[in-house]
Amino acid sequence: MNDNHAQDNAQKKTKPLTPKVKELINRSKSVILATVDAEGNSHSSYAPFVQIENTFYILVSFMAKHTKNLAEGRSTSVMLIEDEMATKQMYARERLTFEAKTSPIERDSESWNNAVSQLKESHGKVVDLISEMKDFILIALHPLKGSYVNGFGSAYFVDDNLEILEHRNDVNHQSK
């Protein structure tokens, strides 16, 4: 039997896995960020986060290029992805990607104090130190829309609450 034919049959038999968006978020400690500056240059980075209700909070420094982009509400994409050491298939790592509206949180406000407290609980005493530094600001990431993938043939659209909208079955993988 031809290898391509076997792959085609295996692909046809692949069924979408049950989405586990909240479990991925709960297992994750940081987000990968992609931002665009005023000149259209892209910048990527990461930041530890906490999720409070449906908003992600990150404490970031203006020493990093992406912070100005985040503070100015520029186009932002956020990704959470399964740890490389935990995955069975590098091409099909579980991941959640979403576009986000960003907003800086006023220092010493109720939102600031709550998020910083939860960041400290999740990421340790270093948060006390960096939250006092004047170049660090707290940014809220509000999901808008995105996608969740947890295997071959198992991709979904998600809404602003990171709830599954529908299976992304509009594109079928093709072999040469």
C-alpha positions as CSV (number, residue, x, y, z in Angstrom):
1,M,0.0,0.0,0.0
2,N,1.2,3.5,-0.8
3,D,2.3,5.6,2.2
4,N,0.3,8.6,0.9
5,H,-2.8,6.5,0.7
6,A,-2.2,5.2,4.3
7,Q,-1.8,8.8,5.5
8,D,-5.0,9.9,3.6
9,N,-6.9,7.0,5.3
10,A,-5.5,7.9,8.7
11,Q,-6.5,11.5,8.2
12,K,-10.0,10.6,7.3
13,K,-10.4,8.5,10.4
14,T,-9.1,11.3,12.7
15,K,-11.9,12.6,14.8
16,P,-11.7,16.0,16.6
17,L,-10.6,15.6,20.2
18,T,-12.7,17.1,23.0
19,P,-11.8,20.7,23.5
20,K,-10.1,21.4,26.8
21,V,-9.5,25.2,26.7
22,K,-9.8,25.8,30.4
23,E,-7.5,23.0,31.3
24,L,-4.8,24.4,29.0
25,I,-5.2,27.8,30.6
26,N,-5.0,26.3,34.1
27,R,-1.8,24.4,33.2
28,S,-0.1,27.5,31.7
29,K,1.9,30.0,33.7
30,S,2.8,32.4,30.9
31,V,1.5,33.7,27.6
32,I,3.4,34.4,24.4
33,L,2.7,37.9,23.1
34,A,2.9,39.3,19.5
35,T,2.5,43.0,19.1
36,V,3.0,45.6,16.3
37,D,4.5,49.0,16.8
38,A,3.5,52.3,15.1
39,E,5.8,51.6,12.2
40,G,4.3,48.1,11.6
41,N,7.3,46.2,13.1
42,S,6.3,43.1,15.0
43,H,7.6,42.3,18.4
44,S,7.2,39.0,20.3
45,S,7.8,38.2,23.9
46,Y,6.2,36.4,26.8
47,A,4.9,37.2,30.3
48,P,3.7,35.3,33.3
49,F,-0.1,35.9,33.7
50,V,-3.1,35.4,35.9
51,Q,-6.6,35.1,34.7
52,I,-9.4,36.8,36.6
53,E,-12.8,36.1,35.2
54,N,-12.2,36.4,31.5
55,T,-9.3,38.8,31.6
56,F,-5.6,38.0,31.6
57,Y,-3.3,40.3,33.6
58,I,0.5,40.6,32.9
59,L,3.1,42.8,34.7
60,V,5.5,44.1,32.1
61,S,8.4,46.5,31.9
62,F,8.8,49.5,29.6
63,M,12.4,48.3,29.0
64,A,10.8,45.8,26.6
65,K,9.6,46.9,23.2
66,H,6.3,45.2,23.4
67,T,5.2,47.1,26.5
68,K,4.7,50.4,24.7
69,N,2.6,48.6,22.0
70,L,0.5,46.9,24.7
71,A,0.0,50.2,26.7
72,E,-1.0,52.0,23.5
73,G,-3.6,49.4,22.6
74,R,-1.9,48.3,19.4
75,S,-2.8,45.0,17.7
76,T,-2.0,42.1,20.0
77,S,-2.1,38.3,19.6
78,V,-1.8,36.0,22.6
79,M,-0.8,32.4,22.6
80,L,-0.8,29.7,25.3
81,I,0.9,26.4,24.1
82,E,1.5,23.0,25.5
83,D,4.9,22.4,26.9
84,E,7.3,20.8,24.4
85,M,8.3,18.2,27.0
86,A,4.7,17.2,27.5
87,T,3.6,16.8,23.9
88,K,3.4,13.6,22.0
89,Q,3.5,15.3,18.6
90,M,5.4,18.5,18.0
91,Y,3.3,19.4,14.9
92,A,0.1,19.1,16.9
93,R,0.9,20.8,20.2
94,E,-2.2,21.9,22.0
95,R,-2.6,25.7,21.8
96,L,-4.9,28.6,22.2
97,T,-4.4,31.8,20.2
98,F,-6.5,34.9,20.5
99,E,-6.6,38.5,19.5
100,A,-6.8,40.8,22.5
101,K,-7.8,44.3,23.4
102,T,-5.3,45.7,25.8
103,S,-5.6,48.3,28.6
104,P,-3.2,49.5,31.2
105,I,-4.4,49.2,34.8
106,E,-4.0,52.2,37.1
107,R,-1.4,51.6,39.7
108,D,-2.8,51.0,43.3
109,S,-6.4,50.7,42.0
110,E,-8.6,47.9,43.2
111,S,-7.9,46.0,39.9
112,W,-4.2,46.6,40.3
113,N,-4.1,45.3,43.9
114,N,-6.2,42.3,43.1
115,A,-4.2,41.2,40.0
116,V,-0.8,41.9,41.7
117,S,-1.9,39.8,44.7
118,Q,-2.9,36.9,42.5
119,L,0.3,37.2,40.4
120,K,2.3,37.0,43.7
121,E,0.2,34.0,44.8
122,S,0.9,32.3,41.4
123,H,4.4,33.4,40.6
124,G,6.1,34.1,44.0
125,K,7.6,37.0,46.0
126,V,9.4,38.4,42.9
127,V,6.1,40.1,42.1
128,D,6.4,42.3,45.2
129,L,9.8,43.5,43.9
130,I,8.8,44.2,40.3
131,S,5.4,45.6,41.0
132,E,7.2,48.4,43.0
133,M,9.5,49.3,40.0
134,K,8.2,52.4,38.2
135,D,8.9,50.9,34.7
136,F,6.6,48.0,35.3
137,I,2.9,48.4,34.4
138,L,0.0,46.1,34.7
139,I,-1.8,45.3,31.4
140,A,-5.2,43.7,31.0
141,L,-5.6,41.4,28.0
142,H,-9.3,41.1,27.0
143,P,-9.9,38.2,24.5
144,L,-11.7,39.1,21.3
145,K,-11.7,36.0,19.2
146,G,-9.3,33.2,18.3
147,S,-8.7,29.5,17.8
148,Y,-7.9,26.4,19.8
149,V,-6.1,23.4,18.4
150,N,-5.6,20.1,20.3
151,G,-4.5,17.7,17.5
152,F,-4.6,16.9,13.8
153,G,-8.2,17.6,12.5
154,S,-9.1,19.1,15.9
155,A,-9.2,22.9,15.5
156,Y,-11.9,25.2,16.7
157,F,-12.9,28.8,16.6
158,V,-13.4,30.5,20.1
159,D,-15.3,33.6,21.1
160,D,-14.4,36.4,23.4
161,N,-15.2,34.2,26.4
162,L,-12.8,31.6,25.0
163,E,-15.7,29.2,24.5
164,I,-15.8,26.9,21.5
165,L,-17.9,28.3,18.7
166,E,-17.5,25.6,16.1
167,H,-15.1,23.1,14.6
168,R,-12.8,24.5,12.0
169,N,-13.6,22.0,9.2
170,D,-13.3,24.4,6.3
171,V,-9.8,23.3,5.4
172,N,-8.8,19.7,4.7
173,H,-5.2,18.7,4.8
174,Q,-4.1,17.5,1.3
175,S,-1.2,15.4,0.3
176,K,0.9,16.1,-2.9
